[in-house]
Amino acid sequence: MLSLEPMKICLDISPAVYRRAGIGRYTRELTSALLDLGGEDEYVGFYNRASGANLDGCFSEMTHLTRDLPDKPWRLSVLTAHFLGISQDRWMPGIHIFHATDNLLPLLSEVKSVFTLHDLAFRHHPETHTCLNRLFLRTMMPWFLRKADTVVADSESTRRDALKFYKLKQSKIRVIYPGVHPRFRPVHDLERLAAVRRRYALPARFLLFVGSIEPRKNLETLLEVFRNLRPDEVRLVIAGERGWRYRTTLECLQSSDLRRKLILTGFVPDDDLPVLYSLAEAFVYPSLYEGFGLPVLEAMACGTPVITSNSSSLPEVASDAAIMVAPRDVRGWLRALDQIIQNSVLKAELRQRGLRRARGFSWESTACKMRKVYQEVYGHCN
């Protein structure tokens, strides 16, 4: 029988307050949606260092806990605690449940825990991670998954990977899909469209990629495709910050003989992203591996035709609402892009399919399902 007593739930908001790409968006949107649900439960935010934390928006409404340790010492302290069996409950005073969103779970004995498993890219594509990060995750992920009371996977693909690699009990891990924020919808305001086009010096016709610049995103394949793409006036806009091992990819982009056809915007604020999607002829996402792939969902919600990889979780997210191609199939990508550019009927059909598909995802639904997980975990200890 589940307890009806109010819960005090601590979420690790570190990925969001330090603006860490997809995991940061997941954490911010989930936290905001949980707060919007209301109720008697209290939500507390945890982050590991005070410097550089951006506690705006929903985070300004929360009580905070912090260790004030830089990332590497913080990770080392958690690793040491697990290996020596030293409980870290004292850092969570009055907390009933700790929700680990950042691939890091302190060793807790009295405090219950929920662990979000975003992906296992470090197992599938170890070459896309730094040696230190890969070593940490390979060493500690089995501990984190074993110690967590419940594991939440972002997709069925990630759940299957976890069962395969870590032999978890099927009852311990469940899938809760991320959502898409209502801000992601087709933009028709001509002044807003024109302002964003000017801000980023966008051409009349362009294809869009949104995501971190890192090897796993497979931008080299996209460049090879673009080298052979016609017509020449179609540009490629890459919107995103530097990620893991970005140097090789960035050098490839900057030294490319196609540089005149590329626009690198860097970080794009949330308010501008729906406009960017709406201006694009299509959204292209050739990623080698994703635990979910939020940009695909956001593009579809804006009515942007999508071409994405047929690997990992991406078919699960896109379903029949996108063209899917093997990530390194240059000829397949070229055919797909030619279709999108030349075939207005296909573009219109993909827009409608994408809009329908995106309507099946919401952060409110994600938050409701997550709160049920908290209630189950809390109920087991009362």
Secondary structure per residue as TSV (DSSP state, phi and psi in degrees):
chain	resnum	aa	ss	phi	psi
A	1	M	-	360.0	131.4
A	2	L	-	-78.8	142.3
A	3	S	-	-73.4	142.3
A	4	L	-	-103.8	4.8
A	5	E	S	-68.7	144.6
A	6	P	-	-58.3	143.8
A	7	M	-	-105.1	151.9
A	8	K	E	-114.6	107.4
A	9	I	E	-111.9	128.4
A	10	C	E	-105.8	122.0
A	11	L	E	-103.9	136.3
A	12	D	E	-76.5	105.1
A	13	I	-	-96.6	8.2
A	14	S	H	-51.0	-46.4
A	15	P	H	-59.9	-31.5
A	16	A	H	-81.1	-45.0
A	17	V	H	-72.9	-17.1
A	18	Y	T	-105.5	10.1
A	19	R	T	56.5	60.5
A	20	R	-	-99.6	75.7
A	21	A	H	40.8	-130.3
A	22	G	H	-62.9	-43.3
A	23	I	H	-65.6	-34.9
A	24	G	H	-64.0	-43.0
A	25	R	H	-64.0	-44.7
A	26	Y	H	-54.1	-48.5
A	27	T	H	-66.6	-42.5
A	28	R	H	-65.2	-47.7
A	29	E	H	-67.8	-40.0
A	30	L	H	-64.4	-45.5
A	31	T	H	-60.3	-46.6
A	32	S	H	-60.6	-43.0
A	33	A	H	-67.4	-37.4
A	34	L	H	-64.2	-42.9
A	35	L	H	-64.4	-36.6
A	36	D	H	-68.3	-23.2
A	37	L	H	-65.9	-24.0
A	38	G	-	71.9	-156.4
A	39	G	S	95.3	-178.2
A	40	E	S	-88.7	-13.1
A	41	D	-	-66.4	147.3
A	42	E	E	-109.8	135.0
A	43	Y	E	-111.9	129.0
A	44	V	E	-117.0	140.6
A	45	G	E	-101.0	134.7
A	46	F	E	-114.4	137.1
A	47	Y	E	-144.4	154.2
A	48	N	S	-92.4	-10.9
A	49	R	-	-148.5	144.3
A	50	A	S	-78.0	-36.8
A	51	S	T	-70.0	132.0
A	52	G	T	84.5	-2.8
A	53	A	-	-75.3	129.6
A	54	N	-	-103.7	95.8
A	55	L	-	-97.3	54.1
A	56	D	-	-97.0	-178.8
A	57	G	G	57.3	-133.2
A	58	C	G	-61.8	-27.3
A	59	F	G	-70.6	-22.9
A	60	S	G	-70.7	-16.1
A	61	E	G	-87.4	-7.5
A	62	M	S	-103.5	156.0
A	63	T	E	-76.1	147.7
A	64	H	E	-123.8	147.7
A	65	L	E	-121.5	143.2
A	66	T	E	-149.5	150.6
A	67	R	-	-97.2	-17.8
A	68	D	-	54.1	48.6
A	69	L	-	-119.1	137.8
A	70	P	-	-58.0	164.0
A	71	D	H	-55.8	-49.9
A	72	K	H	-66.8	-46.5
A	73	P	H	-61.0	-34.9
A	74	W	H	-64.8	-45.6
A	75	R	H	-62.6	-41.6
A	76	L	H	-63.6	-38.4
A	77	S	H	-65.5	-36.7
A	78	V	H	-69.5	-44.2
A	79	L	H	-57.8	-46.7
A	80	T	H	-62.1	-42.3
A	81	A	H	-60.1	-42.9
A	82	H	H	-65.3	-43.3
A	83	F	H	-72.2	-32.3
A	84	L	H	-95.9	-5.6
A	85	G	T	70.4	34.4
A	86	I	-	-97.4	113.5
A	87	S	-	-64.1	140.9
A	88	Q	-	-111.9	22.4
A	89	D	G	-58.3	-29.4
A	90	R	G	-62.5	-19.6
A	91	W	G	-82.1	-6.0
A	92	M	S	-123.5	58.6
A	93	P	T	-61.6	126.0
A	94	G	T	75.8	2.8
A	95	I	-	-84.0	135.2
A	96	H	S	-91.2	-40.4
A	97	I	E	-137.1	133.1
A	98	F	E	-107.5	126.7
A	99	H	E	-104.2	109.9
A	100	A	E	-84.7	113.9
A	101	T	-	-108.7	-4.3
A	102	D	S	-121.2	31.2
A	103	N	S	56.9	36.0
A	104	L	-	-151.7	122.8
A	105	L	-	-127.7	111.2
A	106	P	-	-58.2	157.6
A	107	L	-	-80.1	111.1
A	108	L	-	-118.8	135.6
A	109	S	S	-108.1	-43.3
A	110	E	S	-96.0	-30.8
A	111	V	S	-82.0	127.9
A	112	K	E	-74.8	163.0
A	113	S	E	-143.2	146.1
A	114	V	E	-122.0	133.5
A	115	F	E	-120.1	119.3
A	116	T	E	-85.8	120.6
A	117	L	E	-98.7	105.3
A	118	H	-	-77.6	-44.9
A	119	D	-	-167.7	172.4
A	120	L	-	-126.7	47.6
A	121	A	H	-61.2	-32.5
A	122	F	H	-67.9	-19.2
A	123	R	H	-87.5	-41.4
A	124	H	H	-78.0	-39.2
A	125	H	-	-134.5	69.3
A	126	P	G	-60.2	-26.5
A	127	E	G	-66.9	-14.2
A	128	T	G	-91.5	1.8
A	129	H	S	-115.3	155.8
A	130	T	-	-67.2	154.6
A	131	C	H	-58.6	-43.0
A	132	L	H	-66.0	-43.9
A	133	N	H	-66.1	-41.2
A	134	R	H	-62.2	-43.3
A	135	L	H	-63.5	-43.2
A	136	F	H	-61.8	-48.2
A	137	L	H	-68.3	-40.5
A	138	R	H	-65.1	-34.4
A	139	T	H	-75.7	-44.9
A	140	M	H	-96.2	-23.7
A	141	M	H	-57.2	-42.6
A	142	P	H	-58.8	-37.9
A	143	W	H	-65.3	-47.4
A	144	F	H	-61.0	-45.9
A	145	L	H	-68.3	-33.9
A	146	R	H	-71.7	-39.6
A	147	K	H	-77.9	-28.2
A	148	A	-	-63.9	143.1
A	149	D	S	-72.8	-37.2
A	150	T	E	-142.3	140.7
A	151	V	E	-110.5	130.4
A	152	V	E	-112.5	120.7
A	153	A	E	-97.1	146.4
A	154	D	S	-74.1	-17.0
A	155	S	S	-156.9	164.1
A	156	E	H	-64.6	-33.6
A	157	S	H	-59.9	-46.4
A	158	T	H	-67.4	-37.5
A	159	R	H	-61.3	-44.9
A	160	R	H	-60.8	-41.5
A	161	D	H	-61.1	-42.7
A	162	A	H	-64.6	-42.0
A	163	L	H	-64.7	-36.9
A	164	K	H	-70.4	-49.6
A	165	F	H	-81.2	-31.0
A	166	Y	H	-120.4	1.3
A	167	K	-	53.5	39.7
A	168	L	-	-70.1	153.4
A	169	K	-	-65.6	136.6
A	170	Q	G	-59.6	-31.2
A	171	S	G	-72.4	-15.2
A	172	K	G	-85.2	-21.5
A	173	I	E	-121.4	133.1
A	174	R	E	-133.5	163.3
A	175	V	E	-103.7	128.0
A	176	I	-	-130.2	112.8
A	177	Y	-	-69.9	141.1
A	178	P	-	-62.7	170.2
A	179	G	-	-115.0	-168.0
A	180	V	-	-131.8	132.2
A	181	H	-	-71.8	145.4
A	182	P	T	-58.1	-19.7
A	183	R	T	-63.4	-23.0
A	184	F	-	-85.9	96.8
A	185	R	S	-153.5	161.8
A	186	P	-	-58.3	134.4
A	187	V	-	-102.3	125.2
A	188	H	-	-116.0	-6.1
A	189	D	-	-67.4	111.2
A	190	L	H	-62.5	-38.5
A	191	E	H	-65.9	-41.5
A	192	R	H	-66.3	-42.0
A	193	L	H	-61.8	-44.4
A	194	A	H	-66.4	-38.2
A	195	A	H	-64.4	-42.8
A	196	V	H	-70.6	-36.2
A	197	R	H	-60.6	-41.8
A	198	R	H	-68.3	-42.4
A	199	R	H	-58.6	-38.1
A	200	Y	T	-109.4	11.7
A	201	A	T	51.0	51.1
A	202	L	-	-82.7	140.0
A	203	P	-	-77.0	176.1
A	204	A	S	-65.8	-38.2
A	205	R	S	-128.7	127.4
A	206	F	E	-155.0	154.6
A	207	L	E	-101.2	149.3
A	208	L	E	-122.3	134.8
A	209	F	E	-119.3	134.4
A	210	V	E	-124.7	125.2
A	211	G	S	158.1	173.0
A	212	S	-	-68.2	146.6
A	213	I	B	-84.8	103.2
A	214	E	S	-159.5	160.6
A	215	P	G	-57.5	-35.5
A	216	R	G	-62.7	-23.4
A	217	K	G	-78.9	-10.9
A	218	N	-	63.5	39.9
A	219	L	H	-70.4	-23.4
A	220	E	H	-60.2	-39.8
A	221	T	H	-62.8	-41.2
A	222	L	H	-61.9	-38.3
A	223	L	H	-64.8	-42.0
A	224	E	H	-62.7	-39.0
A	225	V	H	-63.7	-45.4
A	226	F	H	-64.7	-27.7
A	227	R	H	-59.8	-28.7
A	228	N	T	-109.9	5.9
A	229	L	-	-83.8	138.8
A	230	R	S	-125.9	149.3
A	231	P	S	-80.0	162.9
A	232	D	T	-68.1	-24.1
A	233	E	T	-75.8	-10.9
A	234	V	-	-76.0	125.0
A	235	R	E	-104.1	167.8
A	236	L	E	-116.7	121.7
A	237	V	E	-105.3	124.3
A	238	I	E	-112.4	112.1
A	239	A	E	-110.5	112.5
A	240	G	-	165.1	162.6
A	241	E	-	-92.0	176.0
A	242	R	B	-76.6	136.0
A	243	G	-	-115.3	-152.4
A	244	W	T	-60.5	134.5
A	245	R	T	47.0	49.8
A	246	Y	H	-78.0	-19.5
A	247	R	H	-58.5	-47.7
A	248	T	H	-61.7	-45.0
A	249	T	H	-64.4	-43.2
A	250	L	H	-64.6	-40.9
A	251	E	H	-62.8	-39.1
A	252	C	H	-62.5	-41.8
A	253	L	H	-67.4	-43.8
A	254	Q	H	-76.3	-26.7
A	255	S	H	-97.6	-1.5
A	256	S	-	-63.2	144.6
A	257	D	T	-70.4	-4.5
A	258	L	T	-99.7	11.4
A	259	R	G	-56.1	-32.8
A	260	R	G	-66.0	-17.2
A	261	K	G	-99.4	4.1
A	262	L	E	-112.5	144.0
A	263	I	E	-129.9	119.7
A	264	L	E	-105.3	113.0
A	265	T	E	-87.1	-19.5
A	266	G	E	73.1	-158.7
A	267	F	-	-62.4	135.0
A	268	V	-	-117.5	123.5
A	269	P	-	-61.4	154.4
A	270	D	T	-55.1	-37.3
A	271	D	T	-66.1	-27.1
A	272	D	T	-88.6	-22.0
A	273	L	H	-60.7	-46.3
A	274	P	H	-59.3	-33.1
A	275	V	H	-69.8	-42.1
A	276	L	H	-60.6	-46.2
A	277	Y	H	-59.1	-43.4
A	278	S	H	-67.6	-28.8
A	279	L	H	-79.4	-24.1
A	280	A	-	-73.9	146.1
A	281	E	S	-69.9	-33.9
A	282	A	E	-161.9	158.2
A	283	F	E	-104.9	129.6
A	284	V	E	-118.9	131.9
A	285	Y	E	-144.2	85.7
A	286	P	-	-88.9	27.8
A	287	S	-	-55.0	141.9
A	288	L	S	-71.8	-32.5
A	289	Y	-	-160.4	136.2
A	290	E	-	-140.6	142.6
A	291	G	S	-77.3	-25.7
A	292	F	S	-149.8	-62.9
A	293	G	-	98.0	60.5
A	294	L	H	-56.1	-39.9
A	295	P	H	-58.6	-32.7
A	296	V	H	-61.7	-46.2
A	297	L	H	-65.7	-41.8
A	298	E	H	-65.2	-39.6
A	299	A	H	-63.0	-44.8
A	300	M	H	-62.2	-38.4
A	301	A	H	-64.5	-24.2
A	302	C	T	-91.4	4.2
A	303	G	T	77.0	22.1
A	304	T	-	-92.5	127.0
A	305	P	-	-58.8	140.1
A	306	V	E	-120.3	135.0
A	307	I	E	-121.0	124.7
A	308	T	E	-141.8	172.6
A	309	S	E	-71.4	155.4
A	310	N	S	-97.5	24.2
A	311	S	S	-109.4	162.5
A	312	S	T	49.2	-127.4
A	313	S	T	-85.7	-8.3
A	314	L	H	-63.6	-39.9
A	315	P	H	-62.6	-31.2
A	316	E	H	-65.5	-38.4
A	317	V	H	-77.2	-48.1
A	318	A	H	-79.2	-30.5
A	319	S	T	53.5	-128.8
A	320	D	T	-97.2	16.0
A	321	A	S	-96.2	8.2
A	322	A	S	-145.5	160.7
A	323	I	E	-85.0	130.5
A	324	M	E	-118.7	137.1
A	325	V	E	-135.9	146.9
A	326	A	-	-57.1	136.1
A	327	P	T	-56.5	-33.9
A	328	R	T	-107.4	14.8
A	329	D	-	-85.3	89.1
A	330	V	H	-59.1	-45.2
A	331	R	H	-64.7	-38.8
A	332	G	H	-64.0	-40.6
A	333	W	H	-67.1	-38.9
A	334	L	H	-64.3	-43.3
A	335	R	H	-61.6	-42.8
A	336	A	H	-64.5	-42.7
A	337	L	H	-68.1	-38.8
A	338	D	H	-59.1	-42.4
A	339	Q	H	-60.1	-47.0
A	340	I	H	-62.9	-44.7
A	341	I	H	-68.3	-37.4
A	342	Q	H	-92.8	-24.1
A	343	N	-	-109.7	97.4
A	344	S	H	-68.8	-30.1
A	345	V	H	-65.9	-43.9
A	346	L	H	-62.9	-42.3
A	347	K	H	-59.6	-44.5
A	348	A	H	-63.4	-40.4
A	349	E	H	-65.7	-43.2
A	350	L	H	-65.6	-36.0
A	351	R	H	-58.4	-48.8
A	352	Q	H	-66.5	-42.0
A	353	R	H	-62.7	-42.1
A	354	G	H	-64.3	-42.9
A	355	L	H	-61.3	-42.4
A	356	R	H	-64.2	-44.2
A	357	R	H	-62.1	-44.3
A	358	A	H	-65.3	-28.8
A	359	R	T	-65.0	-15.0
A	360	G	T	-82.5	0.1
A	361	F	-	-125.0	132.9
A	362	S	-	-149.9	149.0
A	363	W	H	-70.0	-27.1
A	364	E	H	-61.9	-44.3
A	365	S	H	-63.1	-42.5
A	366	T	H	-59.0	-46.1
A	367	A	H	-65.2	-40.8
A	368	C	H	-61.4	-43.9
A	369	K	H	-67.2	-37.5
A	370	M	H	-67.7	-38.2
A	371	R	H	-64.2	-34.7
A	372	K	H	-63.9	-37.0
A	373	V	H	-62.7	-45.2
A	374	Y	H	-58.1	-43.9
A	375	Q	H	-63.1	-40.3
A	376	E	H	-64.7	-46.3
A	377	V	H	-63.6	-43.8
A	378	Y	H	-68.1	-38.6
A	379	G	H	-63.3	-29.2
A	380	H	T	-71.0	-16.3
A	381	C	T	-111.9	13.8
A	382	N	-	-128.8	360.0
